[in-house]
Amino acid sequence: MTKEEKELLIKDIKVLINTTDEPLVEINPKFLEYFTDEELWGLKEDLLSKKKNFMQNNSDWLDEIYEKTKKDEI
C-alpha cells in the first residue's frame, strides 16, 4: 500500500469514527504505526459494519415509534 493509499484509508477510518458534524477525530499517528495495512482495512470494514447495523437498528426503532404515534400509544 502506498503512503497516499494509507493516508486515505486512515481518513476514511476517522470519518467512520466521527459521529457528529464536529471536526474529525484525530488519531495519534504513532498509534497507527502499530497497525498493519490488513489490520487498518479490517478496522475500516468493522466500522462500516457497525455503522450499517446501527442505522438499521435505529430505523426499526423509529418505525416502531412512528407506528405507536399513529395509534396514540405513546
Secondary structure as GFF3:
##gff-version 3
##sequence-region A 1 74
A	DSSP	alpha_helix	3	17	.	.	.	ID=ss1
A	DSSP	alpha_helix	29	32	.	.	.	ID=ss2
A	DSSP	alpha_helix	37	70	.	.	.	ID=ss3
###
